[in-house]
Amino acid sequence: MTTASGWSALLWGRNGLRSVALAGGVALHAINVYLVTTILPSVVKDIGGLDYYAWNTTLFVVASIIGSVVSAKCLSALGPRLAYSLAGLVFALGCGVCSSAPDMAVLVLGRTTQGLGGGLLFALPYSMIRLVFNQTLWPRAMALISGMWGAATLIGPAVGGVFAQYDAWRAAFWALIPVTLLFMLLAWAMLPGKSVEASPRLVLPWLQLLLLTGVVMAIALGSIKPSPLYNALGLVIGLVLLYAVYRVESSDRHRMLPKHSLSPGSALLPIYLSMSLMVIGMTSEVFVPYFLQVLHLQTPLVAGYIAALMAAGWTLGALYSSGLALASANRAICCGPVFVVSGLALAAVCVPQSGSSLISLTGVSLAMIGVGTGIGLAWPHLLTRVLANVPDSEKDIAGASITTVQLIATAIGAALAGMIANMAGLSAPGGVEGAANAAAWLFGLYAVLSALLFITVRQVIAHSAKR
């Protein structure tokens, strides 16, 4: 194993093949996210199930959370080679179920299976970097793997858009299977069979995971019927279960978050709240391809790329913001909510408009970029402050908590988006009228909810000033 630290050492020879194997797992998971977002309107047109539109994201993300959390235990028990192969097999099985789904119920089952495998594929490469590369290559390996999300915003909508354009959405899922098997074979050849490290005894926070699944399912089930009473009941049950998560997390020794991070006055609490509010606001993109195709008469390819502008804005904002000094970083954090709320408010005005007007379509595009840019400006500094506000003994759990919070917020946000859209008439009356009402309510309410960011980021800055 070479001790060189340059990109050539990472991308050449055996290290290059290992890099392809690890980055490929994350790329599969990320491309799948944007591919499915792009083809979902075509799926609904073919097999129905508009009421369950958001479930494809909600249950996928819930399963991804479970896959991410169990990845460390899977790696320690099976070793890199078998763990990666298991992840690929589960993901491929989910793709097969999705591709042959006769109705939305089977598709959601396939998406859940995909999510479990995808969560493993997403988390395992980060854990395996230290096992297969010299320490001098770790930073570049992390950057390479993280960069797969940027590549996915280009590849996912393109692949999904082409398949949807030709009414071949099932083939999009089939196409993922041989690619997955190819990366599995590469991983089998290049990754070690067993970890050279002693396997730690890992105890998973199963109770919190069970309760969080209940939170998401309660909100999702409450969104099925466009009945205010039914919706309110699902939301109330979800909030009660979320409070139960808080109580268990505060007292249980098998925690998902650093100790006392949810206590009033904690420096971490406003950081986690800010992260969650930003991610929840971003989950509105789940419905963007559908709105653009129904209301703005756009092709699946164009609709997929406009939706992906939110992720592109996130990447651009983070690239600009990541190197800022403390004072400038604080200003970037404060600017984040301005972009997010303004973007969602602009979307609430422009997305509901019907017709192929260039002005309204430009407004939608700017709205997507604005929301993503706002998140990107603040995100790197929120993440670094998570690690800066915990003792060394809590660094590992603090690092893992970043992904956990992001995925939980995504699942809850998608479930809540489904509830709002269905209440506003997405499926009844449906059509152009239902889509316009759903878009106005979804983006409008998420703009109001995201306004809480102005409070939480001020608390983040205040705690930073005390250090």
C-alpha positions in Angstrom: 0.0 0.0 0.0 1.5 3.3 -1.1 2.1 6.1 1.4 1.8 8.8 -1.2 -1.1 11.2 -0.6 -1.9 12.7 -4.0 -4.8 11.9 -6.3 -2.7 9.7 -8.4 -2.1 7.4 -5.5 -5.8 7.1 -4.8 -6.9 6.7 -8.4 -4.1 4.5 -9.9 -3.5 0.8 -9.7 -5.2 -1.4 -7.0 -6.2 1.8 -5.1 -7.9 3.1 -8.2 -10.0 -0.1 -8.4 -10.8 0.1 -4.7 -11.9 3.7 -5.2 -14.2 2.7 -8.0 -15.7 0.0 -5.9 -16.4 2.2 -2.9 -17.4 5.3 -4.8 -19.6 3.1 -7.0 -21.8 2.0 -4.0 -22.5 5.6 -3.0 -23.1 6.6 -6.7 -25.6 3.8 -7.1 -27.6 5.0 -4.1 -27.4 8.6 -5.1 -28.2 8.1 -8.8 -31.2 5.9 -7.8 -32.6 8.8 -5.7 -32.7 11.2 -8.6 -33.6 8.6 -11.2 -36.7 7.6 -9.2 -37.7 11.2 -8.6 -37.6 11.8 -12.3 -39.6 8.7 -13.4 -42.2 8.7 -10.6 -44.8 10.8 -12.5 -44.6 8.2 -15.4 -45.0 5.4 -12.9 -48.1 6.9 -11.4 -49.5 7.5 -14.9 -49.1 3.8 -15.6 -50.0 1.9 -12.4 -51.8 4.6 -10.4 -51.3 5.3 -6.6 -51.0 9.1 -6.6 -52.1 9.1 -3.0 -49.0 7.1 -2.1 -46.6 9.3 -4.2 -44.6 10.5 -1.3 -44.4 7.0 0.2 -41.7 6.1 -2.4 -39.4 8.6 -0.8 -40.6 8.2 2.8 -40.2 4.5 3.2 -37.0 4.4 1.1 -35.4 6.9 3.5 -36.7 5.1 6.6 -35.1 1.9 5.3 -31.9 3.8 4.4 -31.7 5.0 8.0 -31.9 1.4 9.3 -29.3 0.3 6.7 -27.0 3.1 7.6 -27.3 2.4 11.4 -26.7 -1.4 11.0 -23.8 -0.9 8.5 -21.1 -0.8 11.3 -22.4 -4.0 12.8 -22.7 -5.6 9.4 -19.1 -4.6 8.6 -17.7 -5.9 11.9 -19.6 -9.2 11.6 -19.1 -10.0 7.9 -16.0 -8.1 6.9 -15.8 -5.6 3.9 -16.2 -8.1 1.1 -19.3 -9.9 2.4 -20.9 -6.8 3.8 -20.6 -5.0 0.5 -21.9 -8.0 -1.4 -24.9 -8.3 0.9 -25.7 -4.6 0.4 -25.6 -5.0 -3.3 -27.8 -8.1 -3.3 -30.5 -6.4 -1.2 -30.4 -3.3 -3.5 -30.6 -5.4 -6.6 -33.5 -7.4 -5.2 -35.3 -4.1 -4.5 -34.7 -3.0 -8.1 -36.1 -6.3 -9.4 -39.3 -5.9 -7.3 -39.8 -2.3 -8.5 -39.3 -3.2 -12.1 -42.0 -5.8 -12.0 -44.5 -4.0 -9.7 -48.1 -4.3 -10.9 -49.3 -1.6 -8.5 -48.1 1.0 -6.1 -48.1 -1.3 -3.0 -45.6 -3.6 -4.6 -43.5 -0.7 -5.9 -43.4 0.8 -2.3 -42.3 -2.6 -1.1 -39.5 -2.6 -3.7 -38.5 0.9 -2.8 -38.3 -0.1 0.9 -36.0 -3.0 0.0 -33.9 -0.7 -2.2 -33.6 1.7 0.7 -32.3 -0.9 3.0 -29.6 -1.9 0.5 -29.0 1.7 -0.5 -28.4 2.7 3.1 -25.8 0.0 3.5 -24.2 1.0 0.2 -24.2 4.6 1.3 -22.7 4.1 4.8 -20.3 1.1 4.3 -17.8 2.9 1.9 -17.2 5.7 4.5 -16.5 3.0 7.2 -14.2 1.0 4.8 -12.0 3.9 3.8 -9.8 3.5 6.9 -9.6 -0.3 6.3 -8.4 -0.2 2.6 -6.4 3.0 2.2 -3.4 4.5 4.0 -4.3 7.3 6.3 -2.7 9.9 4.1 -5.4 9.1 1.4 -8.4 9.4 3.7 -9.3 13.1 3.0 -9.2 12.6 -0.7 -11.1 9.3 -0.5 -13.8 11.1 1.6 -14.0 13.9 -1.0 -14.2 11.4 -3.9 -17.1 9.5 -2.3 -19.0 12.6 -1.2 -18.6 14.0 -4.8 -20.7 11.1 -6.1 -23.8 13.1 -5.0 -22.9 15.9 -7.3 -22.4 13.5 -10.2 -25.8 11.9 -9.4 -27.5 15.2 -10.0 -26.3 15.1 -13.6 -26.6 11.3 -14.2 -29.8 10.5 -12.4 -32.3 12.8 -14.1 -30.7 12.1 -17.5 -31.1 8.3 -17.2 -34.5 8.6 -15.6 -35.7 11.2 -18.1 -34.7 9.1 -21.1 -36.5 6.0 -19.8 -39.6 8.0 -18.9 -39.6 9.8 -22.2 -40.0 6.4 -23.9 -42.5 5.0 -21.4 -40.0 2.5 -20.2 -39.8 3.3 -16.5 -39.5 -0.4 -15.6 -36.3 -0.7 -17.7 -34.8 2.0 -15.6 -34.9 -0.3 -12.5 -33.7 -3.3 -14.6 -30.7 -1.3 -15.8 -29.5 -0.7 -12.2 -29.2 -4.5 -11.6 -26.2 -5.4 -13.9 -24.4 -2.2 -12.8 -24.9 -3.2 -9.2 -23.6 -6.7 -9.9 -20.6 -5.3 -11.6 -19.6 -3.2 -8.6 -20.2 -6.2 -6.4 -17.8 -8.3 -8.4 -15.2 -5.5 -8.3 -15.6 -5.2 -4.6 -15.3 -8.9 -4.1 -12.0 -8.9 -6.0 -10.5 -5.8 -4.4 -11.8 -5.6 -0.8 -10.4 -7.6 2.1 -12.4 -10.6 3.3 -12.1 -9.7 7.0 -11.3 -6.5 8.9 -7.8 -6.4 10.3 -9.2 -4.5 13.3 -10.7 -6.2 16.4 -14.5 -6.1 16.1 -16.0 -3.8 18.7 -19.2 -4.8 20.5 -21.8 -2.6 18.9 -25.2 -2.1 20.5 -27.8 -0.6 18.1 -30.5 1.9 19.3 -33.3 -0.4 18.1 -36.0 1.3 20.3 -35.3 4.7 18.8 -35.3 3.3 15.3 -38.6 1.6 16.0 -40.2 4.8 17.4 -38.8 6.9 14.5 -40.3 4.4 12.0 -43.6 4.8 13.8 -43.3 8.6 13.6 -42.9 8.5 9.8 -45.5 5.8 9.3 -48.1 7.7 11.4 -47.7 10.9 9.3 -47.6 8.8 6.1 -50.8 6.9 7.0 -52.5 10.1 8.0 -51.9 11.4 4.5 -53.8 8.7 2.7 -57.3 10.3 3.1 -57.9 14.0 2.4 -59.8 14.2 5.7 -58.6 16.9 8.2 -59.5 14.7 11.1 -57.6 11.7 9.7 -54.7 13.9 8.9 -54.6 15.6 12.3 -54.8 12.2 14.0 -51.8 10.9 12.1 -49.9 14.1 12.8 -50.7 14.0 16.6 -49.7 10.3 16.8 -46.5 11.1 15.0 -45.7 14.0 17.4 -46.4 11.8 20.4 -44.0 9.1 19.1 -41.4 11.8 18.4 -41.6 12.9 22.0 -41.1 9.3 23.0 -37.9 9.3 20.9 -36.8 12.4 22.8 -37.4 10.7 26.1 -35.6 7.5 25.2 -32.7 9.3 23.6 -32.3 11.5 26.7 -32.1 8.5 29.1 -30.9 5.5 27.2 -27.2 4.6 27.1 -27.5 3.3 23.5 -27.9 6.7 21.9 -28.0 8.0 18.3 -26.9 11.5 19.3 -24.2 12.9 21.6 -25.1 13.1 25.3 -27.4 15.9 26.4 -27.6 17.2 22.8 -31.4 17.5 23.0 -31.4 19.2 26.4 -32.7 22.8 26.6 -29.7 25.2 26.4 -27.5 22.7 24.6 -25.3 24.1 21.9 -26.2 21.1 19.6 -30.0 21.5 19.8 -30.3 24.6 17.6 -27.7 23.1 15.2 -29.8 19.9 14.8 -33.0 21.9 14.5 -31.5 24.1 11.8 -30.3 21.1 9.9 -33.7 19.4 10.2 -35.6 22.5 9.1 -33.4 23.0 6.0 -33.7 19.3 5.0 -37.5 19.3 5.5 -37.8 22.4 3.3 -35.7 20.6 0.6 -38.0 17.5 0.6 -40.6 19.6 -1.3 -38.5 18.6 -4.4 -40.1 15.2 -4.3 -43.2 16.6 -6.0 -41.4 19.0 -8.4 -41.1 16.7 -11.4 -44.9 15.9 -11.1 -45.9 19.5 -10.8 -43.7 20.5 -13.8 -45.1 17.8 -16.0 -48.7 18.4 -15.1 -48.7 22.1 -14.7 -45.9 23.4 -16.9 -46.1 20.7 -19.6 -42.4 19.8 -19.4 -40.9 16.5 -20.5 -39.6 14.1 -17.8 -36.0 14.9 -18.7 -36.4 18.7 -18.3 -38.6 18.3 -15.1 -35.9 16.0 -13.6 -33.1 18.5 -14.2 -35.1 21.5 -12.9 -35.8 19.5 -9.7 -32.1 18.6 -9.4 -31.2 22.3 -9.4 -31.9 22.3 -5.7 -29.2 19.8 -5.1 -26.9 21.7 -7.6 -27.5 24.9 -5.6 -26.6 23.1 -2.4 -23.3 22.0 -3.9 -22.4 25.4 -5.3 -23.3 27.1 -2.0 -21.2 24.6 0.0 -18.2 25.0 -2.3 -18.3 28.8 -1.9 -18.9 28.7 1.8 -16.7 25.9 3.0 -13.4 27.9 3.2 -14.8 31.0 5.0 -13.3 32.2 8.2 -15.4 32.4 11.4 -16.9 35.9 11.0 -17.8 35.2 7.3 -19.1 31.7 8.2 -21.5 33.3 10.7 -22.8 35.6 8.0 -23.2 32.6 5.7 -25.2 30.8 8.3 -27.4 33.9 8.7 -27.9 34.2 5.0 -29.0 30.6 4.6 -32.5 31.1 5.9 -33.0 34.1 3.6 -32.3 32.0 0.5 -34.3 29.1 1.7 -37.4 31.0 2.7 -37.3 33.3 -0.3 -36.8 30.3 -2.6 -39.8 28.4 -1.1 -42.0 31.5 -1.3 -41.0 32.1 -4.9 -41.9 28.4 -5.6 -45.3 28.9 -4.0 -46.0 31.6 -6.5 -44.4 30.2 -9.7 -45.0 26.4 -9.5 -48.8 26.5 -9.3 -49.0 28.5 -12.5 -50.1 26.3 -15.5 -48.9 26.5 -19.0 -45.4 26.5 -20.5 -44.6 30.2 -19.7 -40.9 30.9 -19.8 -41.2 33.4 -17.0 -42.9 31.0 -14.6 -40.4 28.3 -15.5 -37.5 30.6 -14.9 -39.1 31.5 -11.5 -39.3 27.8 -10.6 -35.7 27.3 -11.6 -34.5 30.2 -9.5 -36.6 29.0 -6.6 -34.9 25.6 -6.7 -31.4 27.1 -6.9 -32.2 29.5 -4.1 -33.4 26.9 -1.6 -30.3 24.7 -2.4 -27.9 27.6 -2.2 -29.2 28.7 1.2 -28.7 25.2 2.6 -25.2 24.9 1.0 -24.1 28.3 2.5 -24.9 27.2 6.1 -24.4 23.4 5.9 -20.6 23.0 6.2 -20.5 25.3 9.2 -23.4 23.6 10.9 -21.7 20.3 10.5 -18.3 21.5 11.8 -20.0 23.0 14.9 -21.6 19.6 15.6 -18.1 18.2 16.0 -16.7 21.3 17.7 -19.4 21.1 20.5 -18.7 17.6 21.8 -15.8 16.1 23.8 -13.3 13.8 22.1 -15.0 10.8 23.6 -18.2 11.7 21.7 -16.7 12.5 18.3 -17.6 9.2 16.7 -21.3 9.4 17.6 -21.4 13.1 16.7 -20.0 12.3 13.2 -22.6 9.5 12.7 -25.4 11.8 14.1 -25.0 14.1 11.0 -26.2 11.5 8.6 -28.8 10.2 11.1 -30.4 13.6 11.6 -30.3 14.3 7.8 -32.1 11.1 6.9 -34.7 11.3 9.7 -35.5 14.9 8.6 -35.8 13.7 5.0 -38.2 10.9 6.0 -40.4 13.2 8.1 -40.3 16.0 5.5 -41.4 13.6 2.7 -44.2 12.2 4.8 -45.4 15.7 5.8 -45.1 16.8 2.1 -47.4 13.9 1.1 -49.9 14.8 3.8 -50.0 18.5 2.7 -50.3 17.6 -1.0 -53.1 15.1 -0.5 -55.0 17.5 1.8 -54.7 20.2 -0.8 -56.3 18.1 -3.5 -53.4 16.3 -5.3 -55.6 13.3 -6.1 -59.0 14.7 -5.4 -59.9 16.7 -7.5 -56.5 15.8 -9.0 -55.4 17.0 -12.5 -54.3 20.5 -13.1 -56.5 22.0 -10.4 -55.4 19.5 -7.8 -51.7 19.9 -8.7 -51.9 23.7 -8.6 -53.6 23.7 -5.1 -51.1 21.1 -3.8 -48.1 23.1 -5.1 -49.3 26.4 -3.5 -50.0 24.8 -0.2 -46.9 22.7 0.0 -44.4 25.4 -0.9 -46.3 28.1 1.1 -46.5 26.0 4.3 -42.9 24.9 3.9 -41.8 28.6 3.5 -43.6 29.4 6.8 -42.1 26.4 8.6 -38.6 27.3 7.3 -39.0 30.8 8.7 -38.2 29.2 12.1 -34.7 29.0 10.8 -34.3 32.7 11.6 -34.7 31.8 15.3 -32.6 28.7 15.3 -29.6 30.1 13.4 -29.4 33.0 15.8 -29.1 30.6 18.7 -26.3 28.8 16.8 -24.4 32.0 16.4 -25.0 33.0 20.0 -23.6 29.7 21.3 -20.6 30.1 18.9 -19.9 33.5 20.5 -19.7 32.0 23.9 -16.9 29.6 23.0 
